[in-house]
Structure formats: C-alpha cells, structure tokens
Amino acid sequence: MREALCDFLQVLSMSCRTFDRSEAFLAAYAPGEFDCLVTDLRLPGMGGLALQRKLRARGSSIPVIVVTSAIDSLSRSRAMEDGAFAYLTKPVSDDVLVRHLRAALRQWPVQ
C-alpha cells in the first residue's frame, strides 16, 4: 500500500518518500524537509498517533493526514485534537486522498 501510494503520487508529479516505521521517519525528519505526512494509526513500533504527538512536541506544524481502517470515534477525535489535517478511513478513493493532500499542501507552511 505504502509503495503503491508513493508511485501514484509520483505520477501526479508529487515527490514522495516512504518509511517502513514511524521511527525511521523521525530519524529522517528535519524542519522544512517534508511538506506533509500521510500515516496510518497502526504501524510497526510507534503508532501514527504517537508519531503525530512526537512531531508536535518538536514544534512541527507539518500537515498530517491519517489514512486508516480504524473507524472508532475515539481514535478520530484524538488524531484531530492532536492537529491532524484529515482522518480518512479505508478504503479511500484516489480522488479523496489527493483532494485532502492538495488542500494540506496549500495551507503549508502555516503562517
């Protein structure tokens, strides 16, 4: 899924990097290095909500789009309260994901 999404975004002339776990993303993260993060809640190691909190603790305002199969309202509320730009449940159509991604990129960087 991760590689397919990246390939799709590259077809749309968007640059994309993938990471197999949250810790790998955090190791590569530097302010200004990434314009948006698309993550899931359920990841190996640190989950998506913890990743989002770590980014916010570092002072990052990078837009975060959560794409997950978790449809419970508590997870959605936590993600949005922690500053997620969008919380999308799988399956997500390409059009919906791209619309949210473009909207997130238009708002970045937050002034």
HELIX and SHEET records of a PDB file:
HELIX    1   1 ARG A    2  VAL A   11  1                                  10    
HELIX    2   2 SER A   22  ALA A   28  1                                   7    
HELIX    3   3 GLY A   48  ALA A   57  1                                  10    
HELIX    4   4 SER A   73  GLU A   81  1                                   9    
HELIX    5   5 ASP A   94  GLN A  107  1                                  14    
SHEET    1   A 3 LEU A  37  THR A  39  0                                        
SHEET    2   A 3 VAL A  64  THR A  68  1                                        
SHEET    3   A 3 ALA A  86  THR A  89  1                                        
END                                                                             
